[in-house]
Amino acid sequence: MRHARVLAVTALVVPVIAAVAFAQSSVIPVPDNAPVQTASLDVDFSKTKPGDAKAGEALSATCTACHGADGNSPVDIYPRIAGQSERYIAKEIALIANGQRNEGAVAAMVPFVQTLTPQDMRDLGAFFATQKSGAGVADDAVVADGPYAGMKFYEIGQKLYRGGDASRNIPACMACHGPTGAGNPGPAYPHVGGQYSGYLVQRLERYQSGQTQETDAAQFKIMAEVTHALTGQEIQALASYMQGLHDRTDDAKLMAAAAQP
């Protein structure tokens, strides 16, 4: 099967107005150095300060086995965490530490994260936020039948990511995650560009199920609404598209490096 890297459009001329309105009406962005908000009653970020990347690097040794030294996991069952925002990483660590996230492989993290202080969580987040996320490739096999017959598989995901589907009340993913999948550190919308497709499928299916143990499930509910009408094929295609999604400038840098004697 052939593959094609999906390139992000770094300057999109026509935004998807309805999708942006959906996102803006759901969460009010806050400064990135504000205290991290979490549902946990056990992890209190109110007295923490912005994360220290150097301190986080010292703490990151226990993360290396699964997530790689720089947050680019060498094994696709574990997500890439390089390039995620400090707020997002700290919040997710807290949810895992107190059991509000316990699906999939996250149970393996519990003994490691339960010993962390809230400041440690922010420091780890700050370190991985400084790391550069890699990217994979997207499936460009031609769809043989069904409503998307004749399209390349990743193009199904590209259509939904960039334009949504107003007829089914599905907003464009880029309204929250950006045209290159870089996310939004203010409301802690995660970086999704380059993420492993298998992990993305798992997360999208989790949101679609509508089942969560998060006490403050506001953002979970947003994603549950976004994914409610997606078919299995569409979820797989979205994941494939996001796996290959990255900034065009990354290609230019790689080509320049390759040209060096």
C-alpha positions as CSV (number, residue, x, y, z in Angstrom):
1,M,0.0,0.0,0.0
2,R,1.4,3.4,-0.9
3,H,1.4,6.2,1.6
4,A,1.6,10.0,1.3
5,R,2.6,12.5,3.9
6,V,-0.3,14.9,4.5
7,L,0.9,18.5,4.5
8,A,-0.9,21.2,6.5
9,V,-2.0,24.4,4.9
10,T,-0.2,27.0,7.0
11,A,-2.2,29.9,5.8
12,L,-5.8,29.0,5.2
13,V,-7.7,31.8,3.6
14,V,-11.3,30.9,4.4
15,P,-11.9,29.8,8.0
16,V,-14.8,27.6,8.9
17,I,-16.9,30.2,10.6
18,A,-19.4,27.8,12.2
19,A,-16.7,25.6,13.6
20,V,-14.8,28.5,15.1
21,A,-18.0,29.9,16.6
22,F,-18.6,26.4,18.1
23,A,-15.2,26.4,19.7
24,Q,-15.2,29.9,21.0
25,S,-18.6,29.5,22.6
26,S,-17.4,26.4,24.5
27,V,-14.2,27.5,26.2
28,I,-12.7,30.9,27.0
29,P,-8.9,30.8,26.4
30,V,-6.7,31.8,29.4
31,P,-3.0,32.7,29.5
32,D,-0.7,29.8,29.2
33,N,1.1,30.7,32.4
34,A,-2.1,30.6,34.4
35,P,-2.6,27.9,37.0
36,V,-3.6,24.6,35.4
37,Q,-7.2,23.7,36.0
38,T,-8.1,20.1,36.7
39,A,-11.0,18.2,38.0
40,S,-8.9,16.6,40.7
41,L,-9.6,17.1,44.4
42,D,-6.3,15.5,45.1
43,V,-4.0,17.4,42.9
44,D,-4.0,21.2,43.5
45,F,-2.3,23.4,40.9
46,S,-3.4,26.7,42.5
47,K,-0.1,27.2,44.3
48,T,2.2,26.1,41.5
49,K,4.3,28.3,39.2
50,P,4.9,28.0,35.5
51,G,6.8,24.8,34.8
52,D,10.6,24.6,34.7
53,A,11.7,22.7,31.6
54,K,15.1,21.9,33.1
55,A,13.5,20.4,36.2
56,G,11.1,18.5,34.0
57,E,13.9,17.0,32.0
58,A,15.5,15.6,35.2
59,L,12.1,14.0,36.0
60,S,11.5,12.7,32.5
61,A,13.8,9.6,32.8
62,T,10.9,7.5,34.0
63,C,8.9,8.5,30.9
64,T,11.6,7.4,28.4
65,A,10.8,3.7,28.2
66,C,7.3,4.3,26.8
67,H,7.4,7.9,25.4
68,G,11.0,8.2,24.2
69,A,13.7,10.6,25.5
70,D,12.2,13.5,23.7
71,G,8.5,12.5,23.9
72,N,8.4,10.9,20.5
73,S,7.5,7.4,21.4
74,P,9.3,4.7,19.4
75,V,6.3,2.4,19.9
76,D,2.9,3.3,18.4
77,I,0.8,2.1,21.2
78,Y,2.1,4.9,23.3
79,P,1.3,8.5,22.2
80,R,3.8,11.1,21.2
81,I,3.8,13.8,23.9
82,A,6.5,16.0,22.4
83,G,5.1,19.4,21.6
84,Q,2.1,19.1,23.8
85,S,1.4,22.2,26.0
86,E,2.5,22.3,29.6
87,R,-1.1,22.7,30.7
88,Y,-2.4,19.8,28.8
89,I,0.3,17.4,30.0
90,A,0.0,18.5,33.6
91,K,-3.8,18.1,33.5
92,E,-3.6,14.6,32.0
93,I,-1.0,13.4,34.5
94,A,-3.3,14.6,37.3
95,L,-6.3,12.8,35.8
96,I,-4.3,9.6,35.6
97,A,-2.8,10.0,39.1
98,N,-6.2,10.2,40.7
99,G,-7.9,7.5,38.5
100,Q,-10.1,9.8,36.5
101,R,-8.4,8.5,33.4
102,N,-7.8,4.7,33.5
103,E,-8.4,3.5,29.9
104,G,-6.0,1.6,27.7
105,A,-2.4,1.6,28.7
106,V,-2.6,4.5,31.1
107,A,-2.9,2.2,34.1
108,A,0.9,1.5,33.6
109,M,1.6,5.1,34.4
110,V,-0.2,5.2,37.8
111,P,2.7,4.1,40.0
112,F,5.0,6.7,38.3
113,V,2.7,9.7,38.4
114,Q,1.2,9.2,41.8
115,T,4.5,10.2,43.4
116,L,4.7,13.5,41.5
117,T,3.8,16.8,43.1
118,P,1.6,19.3,41.2
119,Q,4.8,21.3,40.4
120,D,6.5,18.2,39.1
121,M,3.6,17.7,36.7
122,R,3.9,21.3,35.4
123,D,7.7,20.9,35.1
124,L,7.3,17.7,33.1
125,G,4.8,19.5,30.9
126,A,7.2,22.4,30.4
127,F,10.0,20.0,29.3
128,F,7.9,18.1,26.8
129,A,6.4,21.3,25.4
130,T,9.9,22.3,24.3
131,Q,10.4,19.1,22.3
132,K,9.7,18.9,18.6
133,S,7.0,16.4,17.6
134,G,7.6,14.1,14.8
135,A,5.0,13.0,12.2
136,G,4.0,9.9,10.4
137,V,2.4,9.2,7.1
138,A,-1.2,9.0,6.0
139,D,-2.9,6.2,4.1
140,D,-3.5,7.2,0.5
141,A,-5.2,4.0,-0.7
142,V,-8.2,4.7,-2.9
143,V,-11.5,3.9,-1.3
144,A,-13.3,1.3,-3.4
145,D,-16.9,1.7,-2.3
146,G,-19.4,3.5,-0.1
147,P,-20.1,7.2,0.2
148,Y,-16.4,8.1,-0.2
149,A,-15.7,5.8,-3.2
150,G,-12.9,7.2,-5.4
151,M,-11.3,9.3,-2.6
152,K,-8.0,8.6,-1.1
153,F,-8.5,7.3,2.5
154,Y,-6.8,10.2,4.2
155,E,-8.8,12.7,2.1
156,I,-11.9,11.6,4.1
157,G,-10.2,12.7,7.2
158,Q,-8.8,15.9,5.6
159,K,-12.3,16.9,4.5
160,L,-13.7,16.6,8.1
161,Y,-10.6,18.0,9.8
162,R,-10.6,21.2,7.7
163,G,-14.3,21.6,6.9
164,G,-16.4,19.5,9.2
165,D,-19.9,18.5,8.1
166,A,-22.5,21.1,8.9
167,S,-25.3,18.8,7.8
168,R,-24.5,16.5,10.8
169,N,-23.4,19.3,13.1
170,I,-19.8,18.3,13.0
171,P,-17.4,21.2,13.3
172,A,-14.0,21.3,11.7
173,C,-11.3,19.9,13.9
174,M,-8.9,22.7,13.0
175,A,-11.2,25.2,14.8
176,C,-9.7,24.0,18.1
177,H,-6.5,22.1,17.0
178,G,-5.3,24.5,14.3
179,P,-4.6,24.0,10.6
180,T,-1.3,22.2,11.4
181,G,-2.6,20.2,14.4
182,A,-0.5,22.2,16.8
183,G,-3.4,22.6,19.3
184,N,-4.1,25.6,21.6
185,P,-2.2,25.9,24.8
186,G,-4.7,28.4,26.4
187,P,-7.7,26.0,26.8
188,A,-5.3,23.1,26.6
189,Y,-6.5,21.6,23.4
190,P,-3.9,19.0,22.5
191,H,-1.4,18.9,19.7
192,V,-2.7,16.2,17.3
193,G,-0.5,16.7,14.3
194,G,1.8,13.7,13.8
195,Q,0.1,11.6,16.6
196,Y,0.0,7.9,16.0
197,S,-3.3,6.9,14.3
198,G,-3.9,3.9,16.6
199,Y,-3.9,6.1,19.6
200,L,-6.1,8.7,18.0
201,V,-8.6,6.1,17.0
202,Q,-8.7,4.9,20.6
203,R,-9.3,8.4,21.9
204,L,-11.9,9.4,19.4
205,E,-13.8,6.2,20.1
206,R,-13.6,6.9,23.8
207,Y,-15.1,10.4,23.2
208,Q,-17.8,9.0,21.0
209,S,-18.9,6.5,23.7
210,G,-19.7,9.4,25.9
211,Q,-18.4,7.6,29.0
212,T,-15.8,9.2,31.3
213,Q,-14.9,9.3,34.9
214,E,-13.7,12.9,34.8
215,T,-15.4,15.0,37.4
216,D,-15.1,18.2,35.3
217,A,-16.0,16.7,31.9
218,A,-16.5,20.0,30.0
219,Q,-13.9,19.4,27.4
220,F,-14.7,15.7,27.1
221,K,-18.3,16.6,26.4
222,I,-17.2,19.0,23.6
223,M,-15.4,16.1,22.0
224,A,-18.4,13.7,22.5
225,E,-20.5,16.2,20.6
226,V,-17.9,16.5,17.8
227,T,-17.5,12.8,17.3
228,H,-21.2,11.7,17.9
229,A,-22.1,11.3,14.2
230,L,-18.8,10.0,12.9
231,T,-18.7,6.6,11.3
232,G,-16.0,4.0,12.0
233,Q,-14.5,4.7,8.6
234,E,-14.4,8.4,9.3
235,I,-12.7,8.0,12.6
236,Q,-10.0,5.8,11.0
237,A,-9.5,8.3,8.2
238,L,-9.3,11.3,10.6
239,A,-6.7,9.5,12.6
240,S,-4.7,8.7,9.4
241,Y,-4.9,12.3,8.3
242,M,-3.7,13.6,11.7
243,Q,-0.9,11.1,11.8
244,G,0.6,12.7,8.7
245,L,-0.3,16.3,9.6
246,H,2.6,18.7,10.1
247,D,3.9,22.1,9.3
248,R,5.3,22.6,5.8
249,T,8.3,24.3,7.2
250,D,9.3,21.0,8.7
251,D,9.9,19.6,5.2
252,A,11.9,22.7,4.2
253,K,14.2,22.2,7.2
254,L,14.6,18.5,6.5
255,M,15.5,19.2,2.9
256,A,18.0,21.9,3.9
257,A,19.6,19.5,6.4
258,A,19.8,16.8,3.8
259,A,21.5,19.2,1.3
260,Q,24.4,19.9,3.8
261,P,27.7,18.3,2.8
